[in-house]
Amino acid sequence: MSAFAEYAKEQQEIDGLLFKGYTITSILEDLDGARVTFVRGEPAKSSMELLLLTADARKYVTTVVIAGLMAADEQTGCYSGEV
């Protein structure tokens, strides 16, 4: 499988979980990759862990988290433009 195909598969898994209502609660980086924990509150509380092996997928999930933080700050009116 090509590097792009591996990244695309991991990106689809991330997007699929987010579409189902899961939120990212933690990211743990180690030598094996990044372990991303997703939690969903409704309709039934559940959690999933996804192991990201490609560097591009790890960058993508970080971008998703930062975009969510910026959107939340803009809604509360306290975003200062600094990360």
C-alpha positions, 0 to 999 in steps of 0.5 A, a space after each residue: 500500500 502506498 504512503 498516500 493510501 495509508 494516510 487516506 485510510 487513517 484520515 477516513 477513520 478519523 473523519 468517520 468517528 468525528 462524523 458519528 459524534 465522537 470527540 478527541 479526548 487525548 493524543 499519546 505519541 510514542 515510537 509506535 505512532 499516535 494513540 488517539 482516544 475518541 469519546 462519544 457521550 450520546 446516545 450511549 457513552 462509548 470510547 474508541 482508540 485509534 492508532 495512527 501510524 503515518 506522520 500525515 495522519 498525526 498532523 491531520 488529527 492535530 490540525 483538527 484539534 487546533 481548529 476545534 479549539 479556535 472555533 470554541 474560542 471564537 464562540 466565547 469571544 476570547 480567541 487572541 490569535 495566539 496558539 
